[in-house]
Amino acid sequence: MSLTLENFLLIGSILLVISIVAGKTSHRFGVPVLLFFLAIGMLAGSEGIGGIYFDDPHIANFIGIISLNFILFSGGLETSWVTIKPILRQGILLSTVGVLITAIVSGLFIWKITDFTLYEGLLLGAIVSSTDAAAVFSILRSKNLALKSKLRPTLELESGSNDPMAYVLTIALLGLVLHPEQGVLNAIPLFIKQMALGAIAGFAFGKLSALMINKIHLDFEGLYPVLVIALMFVTFSATDAIGGNGFLAIYLCAVYLGNQELIHKKTILKMFDGLAWLMQIVLFLTLGLLVFPSQIPPVVGEGILISAFLIFVARPLSVFVALLPFKMKMRRRWYISWVGLRGAVPIVFATYPLLAGAEKANMIFNLVFFISVTSILVQGTTLSVVAKWLHVALPAKAKPRTPIDLLLTESVKSRMTELGIPDGAYSVGKKIVDLILPVSINIAVIKRSDKYISPTGATEIESGDVLLILANDQRDMDRVRSCLLEGKQG
């Protein structure tokens, strides 16, 4: 069966429903839900029971880029600056130095055990060098895994921020595979340009996006997530147009937005949480359709060796070297090493050699597919077991709550007070989003005359309002009181 305009929606919606239902049952078997999505795509493919013929790396690459935009942006929105600030340096080193070491060490190993040239081996090493944000985010959250000593934010920060490094290495090494005469040193300016412009554009678009979201007055609440989607794509495409790394830009833009007071922030977060799941399903289904299972057995032998080397040698080596400057218990280093999940991102990156017409592109794609599936199957299914074995797991009831948890459910705070707003108070006539309030507080309810209002960022404070405020401690209470009544910065 071929995909046509007439049957695309029917087939796509059926596969989507099957994936969601299969994902619900996957927890019973301890198998990561993403693996089910991939398997359904393969079963629906030309060599499966569905018989759908799909062999277009251009479309797969396009779907992959769109999906990664949503997945990385959603992950960035849920990243709390307060949480990642203490582990920022660890995360940056893991996502840069760690990725580089993984790419080089794996590439050299691949070069030695296969008939690949040195550049081809390094290209494959670069493609599989980063941990996958979709896999890490979804598996850690679906397993409801609580970890000690800021391990979870470290892992999520690394997986959300290391794709740009892997992307730059992949593009640079692909250029060397196609044009070996260029030399390695020519790739250094590309790396510096991509990362520098990506970082600058990310923060610049983040500030611009926050300003637009809060200052523009839209008639319908549902339009605000649509506006954010448009701003996300503008950030990615504009950064790419000027030669920067679009993936880095959208992640940093989202981190900035996620830590600002935004109008209808709860609605935006809900929307992106759902869209991120949708894009994960679509991405894994597409990649499952793209692969031809009959081409996998010839690479199984080499795939097992590369997977084992990546899991037990390259990843631990990169983690231990990247974390040398920091004091950290060995068992925590080993656990970070184990959560080196590969998933959809390496498979998407493996479509670039196909698009470029590289000589061994098909073999590279099939090897990357096998390595990614092996990683999800071996590492993804054992995260909880290894966490308990290494004594880095917390009881489920002690699990820290993420920003999305705090916004989508009732916030857990230790202080609650009512604050009346008198005539002449600084906050009268101002929107909540325009007040510089401490990020750790929540205005839960506003009592106005005989009515109770559930406030959003667009809600204006009026004289006589009584605000029910939730905070972590008395210091936060004092700060928000000063801000609302006197205009002192929170």
Secondary structure as UniProt FT lines:
FT   HELIX           5..29
FT   HELIX           33..44
FT   TURN            46..47
FT   STRAND          52..53
FT   HELIX           57..77
FT   HELIX           81..84
FT   HELIX           85..87
FT   HELIX           88..93
FT   HELIX           94..98
FT   HELIX           99..113
FT   HELIX           118..127
FT   HELIX           133..142
FT   TURN            143..144
FT   TURN            149..150
FT   HELIX           151..161
FT   HELIX           163..178
FT   HELIX           180..182
FT   HELIX           184..186
FT   HELIX           187..215
FT   TURN            221..222
FT   HELIX           223..241
FT   TURN            242..243
FT   HELIX           246..258
FT   TURN            263..264
FT   HELIX           265..290
FT   HELIX           293..295
FT   HELIX           297..299
FT   HELIX           300..309
FT   HELIX           310..314
FT   HELIX           315..322
FT   TURN            323..325
FT   HELIX           330..338
FT   HELIX           344..349
FT   HELIX           351..356
FT   TURN            359..360
FT   HELIX           361..378
FT   HELIX           380..382
FT   HELIX           383..389
FT   TURN            390..391
FT   HELIX           396..398
FT   HELIX           403..408
FT   STRAND          415..420
FT   TURN            423..424
FT   TURN            426..429
FT   HELIX           432..434
FT   TURN            439..440
FT   STRAND          442..448
FT   TURN            449..450
FT   STRAND          451..453
FT   TURN            457..458
FT   TURN            463..464
FT   STRAND          466..471
FT   HELIX           474..486
//
